[in-house]
């Protein structure tokens, strides 16, 4: 009320709070899990990153073409994190968005170690990254194997007339299809 009346009477009004300059001040910003002492950095736009394995590797090896937690989340390394930790802890577990997801329905796509993915930060919060897609980063050209560890696919289809699940592999470099019903 008083501020608006002063603005109308004089053409301008301002209001502020002052604090002692000798005392450091930081905004307290609420977060989903805790309160932060300092405001969080914001991350605008969509960013790319590389999916990493348990030791931070960007090449699939042995039987480890995927490195996920039980919820299908992956760990990634952003381009500006070069020289950071050599393990998979350069980020927390990052969920992978699915076109259809729900209890007992939908499908799941898991990015492989070394695959380039697109990230979006929910509410521009770097602690709430989500994989929203993938980019082709040239693997499979110039002698680089497009399949994990350079292995050939199995080239078979498994069918069981009594099952609601079918698995298919093609001998082409990366083709695979799984179908479940019910």
N, C-alpha and C positions, 0 to 999 in steps of 0.2 A: 503494500500500500504506500508507504512513505517514499520508497524509491521511485515508483511510478509517478507519484504526485510531484516529486522534485524534477523528474525528467520533463514532465509537461510544463512546469513553471519556468525552468531554466534552459530547456532544450537538450540537456544531457544530465545523466546521473550515473554514478558508478558505485560499486560496493566491493569490498575485498576484506580478507582476513590477513593479518600479518603474523609472522612467527619470528622468533629470535634467530638471526642469521648464524649464530654460533652453534645452533642445534640442527643437525642434518634432518632433512625431511624427505620422506618417500611415501608415495601413495600406497595405501593398502588395497589390493585388488583381490576380490574373492575368486576362488578357483573351485573346481568340482570336488577336489579331494582335500584341500587345505586352503588357508589364507596365505597369500604371498606377502612378503615384506616389501618387495619391490614390484612395480608394474611390469607386466610381461612384455617381451618384444612381440611385435605383430609381424605376421608374414602374409603378404598380399599375393594373390594370383596362384597359378599352378606351377609346380616345380618338378624337375626330373631327379631321379635317384637310381642307384644300382642296388639290387637285392644282394645281400651278403650272406655267407655261410657262417657256421659256428666259430670259425677262427678269423672271420673278417674277409675270407677269400671271395673273389668275384668269379671264380671258375668252379663249376660243378666237378666233383671228383668221386670216384668209388660209387657207392650206393646213394650218396647224398646229393640228389638233384634239387631237393627242396629242404629248406630249413624253416620250420614253423613251430609255433606252440600248439597246444591242443585245440585252440580256437581258430586255427588257420591264419594267424597273424604272422607277418614277416618282419625282418629287420633290414634296414636300408642304410646306404651311405650317400649323402648328398655331395655334389661336386665340390663344394667349398669345405668339406671335411677332410680333404687330403692331408695326410700327416697326423691325423687324429689317432685314436686307439686302433690297434691292429686287430682287435677282436670284433665280435658282433655287437658290442655294446655302444656303438656310436649313436644309436637311437634306441628308444624303447620298442616294444612290439607294436607294429603298425597294422591296423585292420585293413582287410582288402574288401572294397565294395563289391557287391554281387548284384547282377541284374535282377535276380529274384532270390529272396532269402526269407526263411521262416522255419518254424518248427515242422519238420517232416516234409518240407517242400523246397523247391528252388534248385539251384545248381551252384557249383563252386569252381572257381578258377584260382589256382595257386601259382603265383609267379615263381619262376625257377631262379636259383642262384645265378647271378651274373646278368639277369634280365633287367633292362631299363624300364622303370615304371614312372607314372605320373602321380604326383602327390598334391593333395589339397588340404589345407589346414582349416578345420572347423572353427568358425568364429575368429579366423586369422590367428589362432593360438598354435604356436609351434609344437606344443605338447599334445595336440589333438590332430595329428596327421592321419590321413586316410589314403590308401592307394585307390585311385579312381580309374586307372587304365594302364596300358603298356605302350612302349615305343619300340620300334625295330631299330636296334643299334648296330646293324651290319653283321651280326654273328651269322655264320653260315656261308660267308663269302670269303674269298682269298685264302681258302684252305682251312678256315676255322670250322670246326664241326658244329652243325646246328642242333644236334641232340646232346643230352648230358653225357659227358665223357666220350663223345664220338661214337657211342654204341648205335648199332642198327636196331630198328624196331622189330617186334616179334613177327608181324605178318600173319596174324591169326584172329579168328573171331570165336569167342567162347559163348555157346548158347546152351541153355538148359530149359526144356519145355515147361518145367514146373517152377522156374525162377522168374522173378519180376526184374531181374538185372541182367543186362547184356554188356559184355566188354569186347571192344574191337580195337585191334592194332593194325596198322598198315606198314608195309616195309618202306614207304616213303619217309623222308628224314624225320618228320615230327608228328605224323598223323596219329591220332588216337581218339576214340569215342567211347564213352560209357553211357549207358541208358538204364535208368531205373524207373519203375512204375509202381503204383500202388498206393 
